């Protein structure tokens, strides 16, 4: 049996077209009949405007196989507008959201804590909907056709599942998927964007099969909620899928109920804090969240928590990375600092230490000079930033030194340059939240509706912690 695989795609299922299908055939497709199709992973960039009730999501399918043609279908609650995105869009997003290294305490002779400890700081809706006029039973209507990037697409609506299946047959598509899944969206009066992919444009392997990623495509549509059509991906998932989400919105976003990333993140954060002076309230929260995760695992031994991978409300420092990636990528604004803390230059750090040596010893001794030379070499600006902590905070909680070093991120310069292409897509003032969930096929029974995180619970996560989430 020939095998066809789709990976890293959002809301898509695959179909192999019969060789006799003409080039201009409509391309609504799902699971190829008599084909073994797998979608082990999927990723999406979602932008949500709750005021305008407008959503966009960007997907980039990656596939391998030897069928004559491939295709995919993306359901949306309203008629979408399609746009081509930069080909390396997801690669650049991944680089942009690499966690910065863990802050390091700078120990001097003037710090009283002798033991090493770590630190953590962790279009109008009416226009979109008017195309859903009353349709005769069994009918399919093509609302729009065109080309986006290297993909031919059609936007269609169907009155019922049987009509859509007849349309597929008439257009020489060989369908072997789950009728109930399509009917799920038809009953909700959703729109379908069907796209044709010519694998001959991709790299050909030695066995004659094709391998490659298609052009990332953005879908913009009206929606009453921030929704991700997870259910349709069930058709091309064998056992489970690794779903990675980047969500941009005015408020931090999360998945519902037991799929929330909050419990696992807070367990990781608070476990770290316990070694650095967690308060009684924090210890109580850790115990409560740990019990919650354990309860989920008892009810479902295969349960896996959702993992938060990066989160920040984008400000001037984050925007500066897009303007000049080579200059600003390394630090991206340091992340959140403890109360009263501030970044200082290396010269100020050395001058303050020198003054302390003179005050203590009456002069600058050779040992003091040697130590200042060592510190100057160790904490060069190109390696990271020096942060001075408020004297009132030192010796309390997790702060045991007067200064900390925030190491810079290190990525090859040629790769960092591409981050500038994210300009215009990432918006100042918006939260960007990245999280990952392993979803089993049996769990993919409905679509995901994302929800806002209450403002007082929003979490910034831009630096590595030495603990792991449960």
N, C-alpha and C positions, 0 to 999 in steps of 0.2 A: 504494500500500500504506500503510495506517495504521501509525504507528510508536509503540511503547511503550518507555520507558526506565526502568531502575532504576539509581539511583546511591547511593553511600555506604551500602551495605547489606552485612551480614555473613552469609555462608552462605545466600544466597537466590537464587531464580530466579523468573521471572515467568510468569504465565499469564493470558490473558484468558478470562473465563467466557462461555459462550454466553448470549445474552439470555434464553433460556428457563429458565435455571437458577433454581430457587426460592431465596428468601432464605436458607432454612435448609439449603441444600445444603452438603455437606462440602467443604472447601477445600484439598485437596492439589494443589499446582500447581507448574509448572516453567516451561519456555519455551513461550510461547503459539504455537500452531500457526499458520504463515503470518504470523508477526509478526517484525519486526526488533527484537530486544531487545539492549540494551547495558548493561553494568554497569562504567563506567569507573573507579569508585572504591568503596572499602568501608572501614568503620572499626568498631572494636570495643574495648570496655573489658573486659578479662579479669582476674578475681581468682582466685588459686589458693591453696588450702590443702593443702600436701603431707602434713600430718599426718592430716587428716581425709579426704584423697583427695576433696576437694570443689572443684568449679570453678563459677564463674559467668561469663557473658559478657552484655554489654549491646549491643544493636544498635538503630539508628534508620534505617529505610529512607527514602530520598527518591526519588520517582518523578515521571515526567511521561508523559502519554499520553492516549488517547481510548477505551480499551476500557471496556466496561460495568462490569467489576469487575477488580480485581487481586488477586494473592495471592502468598504466599511460603511456603517450606518450610525448616525449620531442623532438621538431624539432630543428635542428641546420643547419646552412648554409654549413657546411662541416662535413665529418665523424668525430665523436668525439672519444676521448680516455676517458674511464671511470675509476675512482678511488674511493675507499671507503674513507670517511672522518670520523674524530672522532664523536662519537654519540652525544656528548654535544657541538658540534662546534658552533651552533647558540646561545646556552645558554652562552658559554664563550665569544662570540662576544658581546652579550648584556651587560655582566658584564664589559668587557673591555671598552665599549663606554658609560658607565654611566657618565653623566656630573658631574664635580666637583662642590662643593657648591660655592655660590657667595662670592667673596672677601669682607672682612669687614674692614672698616677703624679702625685703632688703635688711639683713641683720647688720647692725653696727655695734660698736662698743657701748653705745648709749641706750641700747634696748635691754630691758630687764629679763625678757623671756628667753631662757637658755635652750629650750627644746624647739625643734622645727615643727611648725604647724602650717597648714594650708589656709587659703582664703577663697571665698566664693561670692560672687556678686551676680555674685551672679546675674433710537427712533421712538416715537411715542408708543405706549402700550396699545392704544386703539389701532394704530396702523399695523402693529405686529399681529394683532388678533383678527383683523377684519377678513383675512384670507380664509378663515375657518367658517365659510358660509355653509348652509345646509347642503349636504351632498347626497345624491341618490345612493341607495344601498348597493354595495358591491363596487363602488367607484373609487378610482385613484386619480388625483389631480396633480399635475406637475406645475408648480407655482413659479419656478425659476430654474434656469440652468446656466452654467458658465464654467470658468476656469479660475482656480485660486492656486497660485504657485504652479506646481506640476500636476495638479489634480483636477480632473473633470468632476463637476458636482451637479446634483439636481436636488431641489427642495420640494418635497411632495407631502401630500396629506391623503389619508385613506378613510373611507367611511366605516370599514370593518375589516377584520383580519382576512376573511375569505376573499374579499375584493383585492386586497393587497397580494395575497398568494396567487390569485389568478393573473394579476398584473405581472408578477415575477415570471410566471410560466410563459405568458405571451411574449415577454421580452427575453426568453431563452435563458433564464437564470435557473440553476439547479439548486433548490433549497432543501436543506436537511436539518433545519433548526427547530426550536421550540415555539409552536404557534402561540402558546399562552403568554409568552414574554412580549411578543409584538402586540398582542391584543391588549396587554396591560397598558401600553402607551396609547394605543388607538382609542380605547375607552376614555382616557383622560384628555383626548383631542389634542395630542401633541403633534408636532411637526417632525418630519424625518429628513435629514440631509444625507443623501447617498453619494458616495464618492468612488470613482474608479482609479485604481492604481496600476500603472503599467510597470511590472517588475523589470522589464528590459532596460529601463532607465537606471536600474540599480546595478550593483556589483555582482558579477556572475562567479559562482564558486566552481571548483574543479569538477564537482559532480553534476554540473548543469543547473543547479538551483540558484536562486537569487537571494541576495542579502542586502539590506539597506534600510535607511530611515527616510521617510517622506517629509515633505515640507511641513513645518509646524503651521497649524491653522487656528485662527481665533474665531470663535463663534460669539456674537453679541446678540442678546435677546431680552425681551421683557419677561419678568418673572415676579411672582408675589413673594418668593422666598429664595434664599441662596441654596440651590439644589444641585446635586451631582447624580446623574442617571446611572447609578451603580448596577441596577438590576439587569440591564441589557448585556452587561459584560459577562454575566453568568454563562451565556451561551458558549463563550470561548475560553472558559476556565475549567481545567480538569479537576483540580483539588482545591487550590487556594491561589490568591493573587497578592502581590506586594504593591499596595496602593500608596503613592507619594503625592501629597497635596501641598501646593503653595497657595495661600489664600490672602488676598489683599482687600482690606475693607477699612472703614473708619474706626471700627472697633476690632479688637482681637476676636478671632473666630475659632470655634471648636466643633467637634462632632457630638452627637447627642448621647445622653445616658451612659451606658457601659462602654461606649466607644470613645468617650472623652479622653483627651491626652492629659488632662489635669491631674488625675490620681497618680499616674506613673511619674510625672514630672515632679510633683510635690514630694513624693516619697524619695526620689533621688536627691532633690535639693535639701530636704530636711534631714536625711541621713547624713549628708555631708555636714550640715550645720551642727548636728549633735556633737561632732568632734571638735567644734569650734565655738561652743557656748550657746546652744539653742535655748530659747526661753522655755518656761513651763508650758506656755500656750502652744509653742511650736512642737514640743514633744507630744502633747495631747493630739495635735493635728496629725502628726506622723503615725501615731498608734491607730487613730481612726481610719486614715487612708490605707494603711497596711492591712487592717482588718477587712476593709472593703474589697481590696484586691484579692485577698485570700478567700473571701466569700465567693467572688466570681469564679475563682479557680476550682473551688469545691463544687459549685453548681455545674461547671463546664471545665473538665480537666484540660481541654484543648484551648481554653481561653488565652488570648494574648493581648496585652495592653497596647494602646496607641502611644507611640513615642513622639514627643516634641523634639524637633531637631534644630530649630532656630526661631527666634521671635523678637521683633523690635518694632516700635513705632518709628517710622522713617523721619529723621530730622535733617538738619543741615549737614552733619557729618556723613550720614548715609548717602545723601544726594551728591556730596562732594566726590564720592567714589565714582559715580557715574560721569562726572565732569572731567576728572583726571584720575583714572584708575591707577596709573603707575605711581603717582605721588601719594594718594590717599587710601589705597586698598589695605595697607598693612594694619592700620588701627581702626578705621571706621568709627571714630568717636569714642573708643574705649569701652563703651557699654555703660551700665549703671555703676556709679561710685557710691561708697558709703557716705552718710551725711557729713558735710563739712570737708570732704576730701577734694583735692584739686590736682590737676596735672601741673608739673613744674619742669623747667628745663634742666638739663644736666649741669650747667654752670651754677644754677641756684642751689641744686642739691649739694654739689661739692663745696660751694661757699659756706653753706650752713654747717656742714660737717667740720670744715676748717675752723670756723668760729667756735664751735664746741670744743675742739681740740685745744685751741689757744686759751679758752676760758678755763679748761680743766688743768692744763699743764703749764700755762704761762707762756708757752711758745709752741711752734709747730715742730715736733720732734721728727727724727728720720723715720721712725716707725709709722708715724701719722702720715708723713709724705708718701711713703711706700703704699700705704693703704689707700690713699686718695688716688694714686696712679692706677692701682688695681681696679678700683671702683669705676674710674673714668673709662678704662678699657672694657670693663664688663658690661656697662650700661650705656653704650653708645646709642644715640637717637635712632640709628638705622635698625637697631635690634628691638626697639620697643619704647615705651614711655614710662617715666617715673611719676608716681602719684604720692603726694604728701597727705597723710591722714591728720584729722583734727586731734589735737593733744587730748581732748576730753574723751575721745573714743578709744585711744590706745590703752590696752590692758583690759578691755571689756569685750565680751563676746568673742568674735573670731579675729580681732585685730591685736597683734602683739608687737608690732614694729611701727615705727613712725613713718616709714616709707615702704612702698611696694613697687614692684616692676611688672609692667603689663607687656608681655612679649608680643611682637608683631607677627602677623600671619606671613607665611612664606610660600609663594606660588610662582612658577616660571613667568617672567615678564611678558613673554609673547602670548601666553594664555590670558593674563590679566587684562590686556588691551581690549579684548572683546567685550568686557563688561560694559563698556560705553554704549553698546547697542541696546542695553536695558533702559537707557534714558527715554523718557516719555511713557514707558510701560509701568515703571515704579513711580509712585506719586508721594511727594512730601506730605507728612501729616497722617498718612495711612499706616495701619498696622500690616506688617508682612509676617505671616505665621506659616511655618513649615512643619508638617507632621506626617508620620508614616504609620500605616495600619496593615497588618497581615489579615486578609479577609478570606474566610473559607467559602467555598462554593455554596454550602448549605446556608450561609448567613446572608447571601446576596438575594434576599427575597423582596427588597424594596429599595427605593432610591434614598440617598442620604440628604437630609435637610440640615445644613449647618446653622449654628446658633451663635449669637454674640456672647462673649465672656463678660460678666459684670465688671464694670470699670475698676472696682476695688480689688478684683481678683486677677487683673491682667498681669502677665508674667513676661519679663524680658529675659531672653536666653541667648547670649552671644558668645559666652566663653565656656570652655571645657570645664567639667567638674570631674573629680577623681572617683565618683560613685556612678553606679549604673542604675537605670530604672528597672523596676520589677517586671 
